[in-house]
Amino acid sequence: MSRKRFLVCITGASGAVYGLRTVRALREQGHSVHLVVTRWGAKTLEYETGVTASELAREVERVYDEDDLSAPPASGSFRPDGVVVVPCSMKTLSAVAAGLADNLVVRAADCTLKERRPLILVVREMPYNLVHLRNMVSAAEAGAMVLPASPAFWHRPRTIDDLVDSVVDRILALLNAGSLLNATWGEGGYTLGQE
Ligand SMILES: Cc1cc2nc3c(=O)[nH]c(=O)nc-3n(C[C@H](O)[C@H](O)[C@H](O)COP(=O)(O)O)c2cc1C
């Protein structure tokens, strides 16, 4: 698999572990990762995983401040192979859906949509209200892939890491960035270890 460049954005929804694992899985697959962690993303990351945003910053190629609207991902010329907002708060979803690009995460998402490149929003809230659902429709109509943080069970997960990996595996698949599980469902059940 050729080395690609992805922008990972961690926002303040619960499920920071999905963002952490996405960063690490993309690095394990040999890709270049650029990172933005919002203020509330940093708080939930540390609260839920014990990992600080500055510790995670040391694992990636480049880090940007969410307020730096002059950073490369704020321009359509950045041309990443994909942008993933994981987890994606309802606040960031609403801004993406409305085109309200007042921080780097939303501006990068906005540019990704206008340049017709892959944008994945790993939304997390429960339950959804009508505003959340309408924002998901708007984002999907604009070209985003809405991937709810809903782990699968058909691969018989035994640990929380297995559940997290089932979501991150879908992210990698949609980004054409490799695979963690190599699991496919077919006749007679699931198979592991096959492309
Ligand atoms: C512990 C914690 C958990 C949260 N979980 C969620 C969540 O699951 N979904 C959500 O949309 N917002 C959640 N929030 C609220 C967001 O952090 C808040 O809306 C924030 O403004 C999001 O900003 P950001 O998208 O710029 O990071 C949570 C906040 C905290 C402190």
The ligand as an ORCA input file, in Angstrom:
! r2SCAN-3c Opt
* xyz 0 1
  C     -17.166     14.328     28.868
  C     -17.895     14.965     27.716
  C     -18.548     14.174     26.809
  C     -19.225     14.743     25.720
  N     -19.828     13.908     24.836
  C     -20.428     14.431     23.739
  C     -20.965     13.558     22.756
  O     -20.911     12.322     22.851
  N     -21.504     14.116     21.647
  C     -21.548     15.478     21.462
  O     -22.035     15.909     20.427
  N     -21.049     16.327     22.393
  C     -20.480     15.842     23.527
  N     -19.944     16.691     24.471
  C     -20.106     18.147     24.290
  C     -19.036     18.775     23.379
  O     -17.760     18.630     23.968
  C     -19.368     20.268     23.174
  O     -20.540     20.406     22.411
  C     -18.246     21.028     22.525
  O     -18.669     22.375     22.312
  C     -17.812     20.421     21.207
  O     -16.870     21.291     20.593
  P     -15.921     20.795     19.420
  O     -16.782     20.095     18.427
  O     -15.344     22.078     18.864
  O     -14.882     19.933     20.031
  C     -19.264     16.154     25.569
  C     -18.593     16.953     26.503
  C     -17.928     16.377     27.556
  C     -17.219     17.280     28.541
*
